[in-house]
């Protein structure tokens, strides 16, 4: 795996961890305030953009793109199963 691909994978994993952390951190607390909601929406948009980028540039490293897209989709599926 090339260094660029490894860095890309690490960025995606770190972003996913941050989104999950923010969501779980506020699960048992009061509703998100406006600043937190904006940050969460910004991170969700970033994850969507990373998924699109992996798909658009899959010819550069198809194995890495597949891993990134699968990880994001798995996370999205788990989120739907847990509900809002």
Secondary structure, DSSP 8 states (H G I E B T S, - for coil): --HHHHHHHHHHHHHHHHHHHHHHHTTTSS---HHHHHHHHHHHHHHHHHHHHHHHTTTT-HHHHHHHHHHHHHHHHHHHHH--
